[in-house]
Amino acid sequence: MTTLVETENAKDCSNTCNVSRKHSSDTHHPIPLETVGVHAPDHPAIGRYMGQHSSFAGSLVGERLYFHACTQSLDTALLRSFQASGPSLRFAHGGGYLCRSPAVYWTNSLEFALLWCFLGGSDRHDEEVSVPRSGLIFVSRLDISCLATSRTLVIRPPEGDVEEIEFVKWCKNNKELAYAIPSDGASTVGANEHDLIASRIPMNNLQWVESHGIGQSQNIWIYAACDEYVSTSLANHGIEILLFSA
């Protein structure tokens, strides 16, 4: 494994966190649903979450907001599923930036979630993208360190141009080689190894969000929930669903 993905395993801090751990068997009331027009950037439902990543220092510890973006066709059944259970690992696909196996992705930045939702997840400036007629962002609030175990992986931010480039390649390989066994003997990151993976977004995403006027991009992180317990726990701490429609 290259130096850029050297990691530190997060310690199990369940004895010291301030948020009680919720188990997959927990039930909760349906998550409130707020409908926002896609051309209403000043809507209060958006404004109260904007910029919260700007003061992030890279630690898992501390209660904060996490956002999951969904651009699937949003019918009544899917909305009810999100309200009742939130994002689920059962419907996740493999081949994400941090994990070749299925994982549910979250971010600490509403701005990044909005871009991902409405620009189709594109990180190429020259790529044609279309704005979907609808999308949603699921909002959770918790101290994610309460979910950390010896299997939790925190990827340190790359240092210097060489590591930045290598990290971009590593992320792209995870996306392109999902489920494949690498011929070069490179290590893989998957659900069998880790329950939660956290990382700053790669350099190509930094450039992408900065091109859309989002500041403090170095503080934007993504989180891959790789097992059912972590995925369900993040969903169980949901506080609101933002539904965007044309």
MOURNOR-V231263 format. One record per residue. RES is the residue in one letter. PHI is phi in whole degrees, 0 to 359 (999 if undefined). BURIAL is I if it has 16 or more other C-alpha atoms within 10 Angstrom, else O. Layout:
BEGIN
RES|PHI|BURIAL, RES|PHI|BURIAL
END
This chain:
BEGIN
M|999|O, T|289|O, T|297|O, L|293|I, V|252|I, E|300|O, T|229|I, E|241|O, N|281|I, A|290|I, K|281|O, D|287|I, C|250|I, S|296|O, N|277|O, T|243|O, C|287|I, N|266|O, V|251|I, S|292|O, R|283|I, K|256|I, H|264|O, S|298|I, S|276|O, D|296|O, T|242|O, H|211|O, H|291|O, P|306|I, I|288|I, P|303|O, L|245|I, E|244|O, T|269|O, V|231|I, G|291|O, V|294|I, H|252|O, A|237|O, P|293|O, D|266|O, H|299|O, P|305|O, A|297|I, I|272|I, G|303|O, R|289|O, Y|251|I, M|290|O, G|76|O, Q|288|I, H|280|I, S|297|I, S|258|O, F|288|I, A|248|O, G|97|I, S|268|O, L|285|I, V|285|I, G|116|O, E|286|O, R|206|O, L|268|I, Y|228|I, F|234|I, H|240|I, A|261|I, C|227|I, T|242|I, Q|292|O, S|298|O, L|262|I, D|264|O, T|299|O, A|296|O, L|292|O, L|298|I, R|295|O, S|296|O, F|296|I, Q|295|I, A|276|I, S|231|I, G|76|I, P|300|I, S|234|I, L|295|I, R|298|O, F|253|O, A|280|O, H|253|O, G|277|I, G|84|I, G|263|I, Y|302|I, L|257|I, C|206|I, R|283|I, S|276|I, P|304|I, A|203|I, V|260|I, Y|261|I, W|229|I, T|218|I, N|270|I, S|234|I, L|297|I, E|300|I, F|294|I, A|297|I, L|296|I, L|299|I, W|297|I, C|289|I, F|259|I, L|248|I, G|67|I, G|76|I, S|286|I, D|240|I, R|249|O, H|292|O, D|263|O, E|266|O, E|287|O, V|231|O, S|239|O, V|280|O, P|292|I, R|286|O, S|205|I, G|184|I, L|220|I, I|232|I, F|268|I, V|250|I, S|236|I, R|230|I, L|192|I, D|267|I, I|292|I, S|295|I, C|295|I, L|265|I, A|289|I, T|224|I, S|292|O, R|265|I, T|278|I, L|242|I, V|246|I, I|273|I, R|292|I, P|299|I, P|300|I, E|241|O, G|91|O, D|297|O, V|298|O, E|293|I, E|301|I, I|295|O, E|296|I, F|293|I, V|301|I, K|298|O, W|299|I, C|295|I, K|295|I, N|297|I, N|299|I, K|289|I, E|275|O, L|247|I, A|304|I, Y|70|I, A|278|O, I|267|O, P|295|O, S|281|O, D|270|O, G|79|O, A|295|O, S|286|O, T|245|I, V|242|I, G|209|I, A|296|I, N|288|O, E|263|O, H|225|I, D|264|I, L|213|I, I|236|I, A|235|I, S|201|I, R|295|I, I|296|I, P|290|I, M|301|I, N|296|O, N|287|I, L|303|I, Q|295|O, W|297|I, V|290|I, E|294|O, S|293|O, H|257|O, G|79|O, I|268|I, G|273|I, Q|55|O, S|295|I, Q|296|I, N|263|I, I|272|I, W|240|I, I|238|I, Y|224|I, A|256|I, A|274|I, C|259|I, D|227|I, E|296|I, Y|297|I, V|294|I, S|300|I, T|293|I, S|296|I, L|299|I, A|293|I, N|292|I, H|262|I, G|296|I, I|240|I, E|193|I, I|242|I, L|263|I, L|256|I, F|256|I, S|220|O, A|287|O
END
